[in-house]
Amino acid sequence: MRARVEERAGALVLGVLLVAMIAVLAPVRARAGDIEDFEIARQAYEQRDFSRAVFYFEQLVGGDVPRLSSPALVAEARKYLGAAYVFVGRREAAREQFERLLREQPTYVLDPLLFPLEVQELFASVRDRLELERREAEARAAVEARAARERERAERLLAFAEEEIRLELPNSRWLALVPFGVGQFQNGDDPLGWTFLLSETAFAGAAIGALIWHQELSAQVARAQTVGDIDAVQEGNRLLEIAFGIHWAGLGALAAFAIAGIAEAQIRFVPTRVVTQRRRAPEELREELDTDRDAIQEANPTVSDLHIGLGIGGLSLSFSF
């Protein structure tokens, strides 16, 4: 009996010292009323009147926002409230208070001299569960960060693989001697090239068409001469002269435009032309990057290898998962 009294007296002294230290050392100075209310609740706990201790401590930290102003005093109140919940059979409520305490102060440790094994085991189980959750969250974050970095890296490689490249191609003086705007197109002057192409095509078409018409007219005049139709022969000869004129006019215009185009292409000859084109990345890389982004959030994605190399036909990339 005497040992029990001495134990309670020792716990009371420790409690008083603890409250005094909290009042002096707490980062946010506790109000005098808070300390007094805490001491009343703690005394009820020390007197093993756990129902009354629960009532008092719930007034201090039972709500979503603690009534106490000192974080250290809040931690002590949660500790005693959790222990009191254990003694009144409310273990889930005790777990909640211990969890709040440990989330606010993850390194908090119960004093084994002040709390029985049942309370310490429940507190330890909550601490171990939160530690496991923290480690799992860190592991998921690390995996997601690694997967995100790999994807970002692959996207940069895709951008590199499909970037535009500038090629300098040599032009040919001999090709510039070809009519129909070929020299202009080679020099990069597309509007002038189309002008020569369409004009010379039109003149060539007119010359060829006039030649065909001239041949048909010659056949008609020959038949008219056979039957002795003088009027038809005269009209045919007149049309033959027109067709003949159109034919040579077309040829002359074609020759003039062809010579002008060749001369212009030679005078304004461009030794090299710059061609810009976009490279095409391998389809395997594109398919990998087009997969669902939710794969990054899987529990244990593993990216083991990323190979980059130059092969026949350009840049090659391959991934191993």
Buried (B, 14 or more C-beta within 10 A) or exposed (E): EEEEEEEEEEBBEEBEEBBEEBBEEBEEEBBEEBBEBBBBBBBBBBEEBBEBBBBBBBBBBBEEEBBBBBBBBBBBBBBBBBBBBBBEEBEEBBBBBBBBBBEEBEEBEBEEEBBEEEBBEBBBEBBEEBEEEEEEEEEBEEBBEBBEEBBEEBEEBBEEBBEEEEEEEEBEEEEBBBBBBBBBBBBBBEEBBEBBBEBBBBBBEBBBBBBEBBEBBBEBBEEBEEEEBEEBBEBBEEBBEEBBEBBEBBBEBBBEBBEBBBEBBEEBBBEEBEEEEEEEBBEEBEEBBEEEEEEBEEEEBEBEEBEEEEEEEEBBBBBEE
